[in-house]
Amino acid sequence: MHLSPRTAGYPAPVSDEGPVGPVDGDSVRGQDGRQAGGGSARPPRGRGRRRRGQHGLFFKVVTRTIVGLFALFLIGVVALVVIYERTAIPQPGQDAGRQVAVVYYSDGKTELGRIGPVNRQNVQLSQVPQKVQYAFLSAEDRNFYDNKGISPTGILRAAWADARGGSQQGGSTITQQYVKNYFLTQDRTVTRKVKEIMISIKIDQKYTKQQILVDYLNTIYFGRNAYGIQAASQAYFGVDSSKLTVSQGAFLASVINAPAYFDPANGADSKARASARMAYVFDGMVKKGWLSQAEASAQTFPVFKTPKPANTRTGSTGYLLAAIENELSTKLKLTGQDIGRSGLRITSTIDKTDQAAAVQAVKNSVSAQTASTDQVHAGLLSQKTDGAVVAMYGGADYQKTQFSSATQAAVPGGSSFKVFALTAAQQQGIGLNTQVSGANYLRLPGVAKPITNDRGETFGLINLRTALADSVNTAFVRLNVRLGSGKTLAAAKLLGIPATDSGMNTPTPNDTLGVADVHVIDLANAYNTINAGGERTSPYFVQKVTSEQGGYSYTAHPDRNQVVSKDIANNVASAMAGPITYPTGSAHATLRDFGRPAAGKTGTVGSGGKFRSAWFTGFTPGQLTTSVGMYAGDGGSNTSLAKAGQQFYGGVVPTQIWKDYMTIALRGKPITQLPKATNAGSGNNIPTTSTTSTPTTTTPTSTSTTTSQPPTSTSTSTTPTPTSTTTTPTPTSTAPTTTATTTAPPTSTRIVVPTPTKAPTGPPTPGVPTQGAPTTRVAPPASSSPATPSSR
């Protein structure tokens, strides 16, 4: 008998494709007793061949993946069906009054105030004009009458955006928004979102579209403490919902997206955003056939009612609550429903003691000023180096006016901008002992009026420390010209002044005198960048947020951005001690007994005897930066902080408010030292050749000549009255005892812009010598007032 290998006792090799025989296929056929060409012999089962019906690894992976996914899909469908069946339509959420947001001081225990009391009055759908209804559908859910309560594409789009880390997407239909507001909490968890979807589907099956729409309109938050369309109609326009026009309806449909962001009462930017959103609403109405193109083109921006604050916002505390709510909306992206109905517990950055000190400091000084002039306004903001606002004064009573002097009022910054010019100089390597001419009456091409110093004072060659301490206008305009167009404004924006502020994008030779309008909060933040060693942060009011339902939490993590080097910031900070410590400094008279190292700068803007704004902004090193800004009336050029013949300087009342506040706020805090300058001296950045500037003469004949050559400078002023000559010798200057001040070295760089000037018209009298470089200071009679915009 002929045996095969298997029956002969030789096991055949086995592979993934079956038994493998000898390599020679003919021998296999021979063992089976078949000839090579003899009929239907089985094909060879060699190593490289696959038996019929078998597949490769790729096919198996694909097949099993599809089967697995299909199984997961079936499991998901079953799970959704189970969840759907087990999800009941809940009872309406707790009363919003019981879910009011509570704001605490920085200790997290002492209540500061509350946000979100309910103002709501339900209406029937028949009380809302048809086209106003369409406006809401256009804004929020254009397929409202066709969908089944949810929008799968919207949900997927939102999920995809969230997964990619992009901006948060809602993906919610009107039905979903109604469910979230009326039945659920405002937390943003997956569980809550799944419940929202399931309940929305059931609500869509149980109620008519008309019922869902009217319930939505009666529960949605519109801002201005208004829940529901009736309350919103009254809050914004003073009319019932049945009287709303198409334009008014389009605005209300727009504002629900982010009330604080779109309310025109919050400024021109908010109005522009609302206008753009309304255009989107009108476009949708036209596309859906709900409004003709002619009607859409005829729409105009509506006229609004003056906002009325909630009863909880009284006194100066109301401005804090408004600022906190605005931050919750714009920075944390919390909707009105989140803020007003979720039981939020908000820990602010406001220190109770510091806030009380701020209110009292303003009250003490402003009340004394109201006797001499009408409508004096003061704004104060104090922050830590990380941007946390510890105190703010926006006004006396939020019930009377909702316009904050600390965050909304914008008036010229005056000589406060000289700090920004000094920063720009440091960026170009110009040292603090660089000398510049302080001669009065500087005429520049393209500038209509000559630049003058306060009260017509004239100086010889002075270094930049002295120019800042004495707030010499002409010296800083000369420096500004040397720096180049826009460099001072660029430094201001780098440190924290918004580019959107008026005048910040129109460079002029005298922009270093602070002709741009700034807010107290922005000037405080810009100086705070210097105090923080060149690290810029954004001011913030909210430290922590939690929810009673446990579905929301937030903790502030300030962003720090190193915008200038630490050396530059320290150099500027050391120079800013001058206005306080120099005997002739602009703030010395008020702060000479302050008792702590501090740095700051005054600012005064006025012309024609009127004082439009007055400032003092300063800091104690590494601790608090505080800005005080004052203005009268609406801050316009026709208003003045002082009556005719009187004066109002930043170095007096604003500085006194700053001092009174800081004395209490820093009580018990350690005394910190100002940094020492690392670039105080000369360099080759500016040619050191001697320059002589001879001003033109006018009638009566008057000549003022300043001739300077390092290391000494001489200034001679001669005035014919009628034939006498007054000559002031060069005094020897002595630096004040402060670690932040250095005297000029034997040689120093100079900035002299040889432009024609006009001499003072009155007989000069010898003044007090300034610190730093040798100089001559000539002051006119104290009764003279600046003829051109003055800054000190």
Disulfide bonds with the S-S distance in Angstrom:
none
